[in-house]
Each structure stands twice: as C-alpha cells, then as structure tokens.
C-alpha cells in the first residue's frame, strides 16, 4: 500500500512535535558535576582551601556501581563537596586505578571540561590562588572587552587542581550572570556558575542537551581577541559559546573553537576511573522515558541500560551513564 507523501510528512511532524513536547514537559536539573581524582585526601584539602565544604564521604562497591560506571571490580571513595548551592562530586577509584590526564592537554582538546567558580573579587581571589601555588593555565586574569557584548566586563582566570583538572574563577560585573552573584557577602568564593565542555559542533550538542535531555538554551556569545587567547592559553582562539540550563543547578556551557581547529578528539578508551573523566549528573523525574528517547536517537551508553542503585549509598534509585556527541559523560539519575 502506498501512502501519499504529504501524509507521511504530516505523520513525522506529529511524532517530532510529540517528542519535543515530552522533552519540554519533563523536569531536568543539573544535580552535580563530578570528576575522578587520584588522591582523595589531597583533593579534599585543595577544594577545602577554596572554601568548599564536605557534605558526605562514602566508600562503595558492588554490581550496581560497576555496571553504572562501566568499570569492572570498581571500589570507589566518593566525597561530595558543596560551594554555595552547588555540588562537586570527587571520586577516587581505590580499585582499579586509572590513568592520569595527558600532560600536554590544551583548552581546545575535546576532552576539556571545567567548573567555573564565581568570586566576589577577582584580584583577591587571584592572590588567594597564588598563595596556594596553583598551576596556571591563563597568563593572568583577563577582563573581556566591550567588543564581546554578551561577556563585556566579565573577568576570568583558568588554573588547574593537583590532578591537572581545569578550573576557572569568574567575576560577573553588575548586569551580567545570575543576579544572585551580585548579592552582598563577605565570602570570596560564591558557588559554581557552570561546567564548560569542549565540543566540535554546536548544533550536534544542542540536539543532545536540548532536544533529547531537555536543557534550555539561555545565551550565546562569540569570543575572540587577545584576552580570550590568553584566558584559554590558545593562540588564535575564536570560540562560539552557548549557555544551557536546567530547572535548577549550574549551567552547562559549550565551547566550540571556530579557530584553531586542531583540538584533539577524546580517546575512545577513556574509562570512568581515568583522571580525565568528568560526569555531569542530571536528575529527571522519569529516567526510563529519557533513556528510551536516547536509545532511539542512537546515543552511546556506558552503562548496559538503566541500573538499579542502593539509594542509601548512591543517593538515587536508578541511573545510567551516557556519552554526548564528543564523548563527555552525563550521569542520568532518578531519585
């Protein structure tokens, strides 16, 4: 039986509209940002110096954790740290240990990820970092110029933690960023504004994070010039930057390098116990429906599927670890 082309097109349009409506109606929030560390005590000491507070400290193992993270025989120590309203999850694999971050990693490599820590005063925060003898990425704190309208006046500085994870401190002038960053306070380090990820194609990332996951696009900017180059420590840096947000939690920011285009792709053999591994935890009220939508879109799963978890240990009842178009990992959870 042959169907008229217009009926097929109409049917596909209805299916697409229903899928988009389902995505937009589901509640999604960025619960936490996680990273793998090699020495938990050292990591906790470092982040405590940035005034993060320890919330929990657990040692876990078992089939659920192995299947969720895709690491056989995993035994992990997981520490949740809090700054402001946001959470940073640190995970050390007691067994089996993974590999260090490539020593020649650059900001335009597609495994790049960082968290942006908001500060009340950039000069004071920079001096605090110098006292801690952090490893620099940026030449110095940079103030983005008026020519970059969406980011004019924002001050930022890239540095690294003891495991070579990239971090950023960022200052928002009045009228920029979340209004809560302008509230009067004596605290120097205020919270996590976003996690940023290196990507190869903005449209592909929008399809994943917006159309499938359900985050919303909240802003876009094209950044270039000497300030951006010295911030990223990449000569000729010209970026398309896109901000995404859920119903709550820090944002997810795309960093697509329009130039230079020599950033390396994420190795396919990276596992959750490797120190280069980050995972953005996204909570939803129906992880089964979300996983089904991702399967239909041929998204890569690290977990074999939805994994039932011991809620008293994991903090959620079920979840799955998936990969975005560039290999960044997203941990989908349902409490």
Secondary structure, DSSP 8 states (H G I E B T S, - for coil): ----HHHHHHHHHHHHHHHHHHHHHS-EEEEEEEEEES-HHHHHHHHHHTT-EEEEEEEEESHHHHHHHT-TT-EEEEEEEEETTEEEEEEEEEES------TT--TTSTT-EEEEEEES-HHHHHHHHHHTT-EESSSS-EE--TTSGGGTT-EEEEEE-TT--EEEEEE--TTSS-GGGGS--S-SEEEEEEEEEEES-HHHHHIIIIIII--EEEEEEEEESHHHHHHHT-TT-EEEEEEEE-SSS-EEEEEEEEE--------TT--TTSTT-EEEEEEES-HHHHHHHHHHTT-EESSSS-EE--HHHHSSSEEEEEE-TTS-EEEEEE-
